[in-house]
């Protein structure tokens, strides 16, 4: 059955002013994509035969956007003057809507509500209307009976009766065309028409979608929270529109979004800021917790933006793959990060011991302030939110990027030399070897989690592969070993305000081949380095190691690179498969194409030695 779709987009957006004086609410960007486009993408997946949109505030701007969009040929516009309200909008479009069941969707909400399930549920009932509802304390005003039917619209707790509950309207509902007769001509509210239909004996049903993601953008704070949600969903904390060509001489930290046509002035710093299209900054100013627009600034309360789930005004930070949780909080009026581990997590003790050891030998990791082994948490120095990965989201000159990477390599050389020379001082690390068993675990992980789990390939000749993995593991295990970070990639390297790289997530450190770390940072799926720069950086590492380590030889080291590339890229793809399918962190899938491209490059260089692996990978 074909549906009609109607999107309500006429609102004035008064609570969003002054933003909506410049941008109509449906076109507010969400990481470069207007909210209206997200709604259209969602409803377009339904068996819809036509889409209607009502317009009033800045209707010319919205019309121009629609005419240039991929949806232009299937959208019918219904301008209003004056604005007609939620009921009047449907009455005004009655000839358009009267031929079939229709779904109405507000243009100012983002959700993962299953619209197909909602429409199927509606069509399986005799409801005149089926409203998608949820438990949202701030807006719980719909009175619902024990069978899920709407009984009224009141302030919560104003009615006290058994078997009644209060829920909130999500802004999405499915209607039979007969509903239109309850709408008067002119301005009206759809809620009043619901109540008229109930009085006339019709059923207004509900589908409870509590637990689904839902966010409106009716206020600056709710808009900012929706933007942060979108960043987190993508595993990011920074978004820079492709039109921004340089971030030279600016500092960013926290959640930062810079939209199209934004102007960045030398010397500014941004922390937890959203720059709307056409916004600009002034020289040498620090902007924090705000929305910037063309000629205006809206201050935001940081405590309103983040989930205070850590207690004691602590909020969750980080987007990585770990089961550990990190919270930002205050201790003695100073910002700290709290690491919370699961009970009996062996990495907790390692993290503490490695921190002491690395700091003692000048490896730049966060200072440990306090530990509580019983609660399995520890307080660390707050290094901010800017990882090398996020830092590279903002365009920089190649010379500057190379300079940062050389500083990172300097840290790596310290680990591979200074820390290694004194590793006997840290028994937990000294006895943790990156050996044959661990190397074979990594290649099995690649097969199970990526080849079979993500690519759904059933391998017929596994014995040949296992023989090649056996030989690869023996070879890598035979290489000279030092202390290695073991996950030395751009998301685990923080860039502080002083520009000094600092390391995170080092509790997985082991004694292993140093090339594994070099490969992790220079052949990193998270950031594609220019090949000429990679060669220069590799030569820089070799030069520094030759200078500091008497046992280091260039030829021997270069011979370890390709086997470690094979090993590392299979491990990374296995991790992306595990984290996306088992942990629900789907954003890790966006790194698969680059990780797979690199692995194909690796196997092409080693196909004579590992032909079975070559054939498998080239077919992926």
Beta strands, then each sheet from edge to edge (+ up, - down):
strand 1: 3-8
strand 2: 29-30
strand 3: 33-34
strand 4: 48-55
strand 5: 75-79
strand 6: 102-106
strand 7: 109-111
strand 8: 129-134
strand 9: 142-144
strand 10: 150-153
strand 11: 165-175
strand 12: 204-208
strand 13: 214-216
strand 14: 238-240
strand 15: 251-258
strand 16: 269-275
strand 17: 286-293
strand 18: 296-299
strand 19: 315-317
strand 20: 325-331
strand 21: 334-340
strand 22: 368-372
strand 23: 377-381
strand 24: 481-484
strand 25: 493-495
strand 26: 501-503
strand 27: 510-513
sheet 1: 5+ 4+ 1+ 6+ 11- 8+ 12+
sheet 2: 5+ 4+ 1+ 6+ 11- 9+ 10-
sheet 3: 2+ 3-
sheet 4: 7+ 13-
sheet 5: 14+ 15+ 16+ 17+ 18-
sheet 6: 19+ 20- 21+ 23- 22+
sheet 7: 24+ 27-
sheet 8: 25+ 26-
end
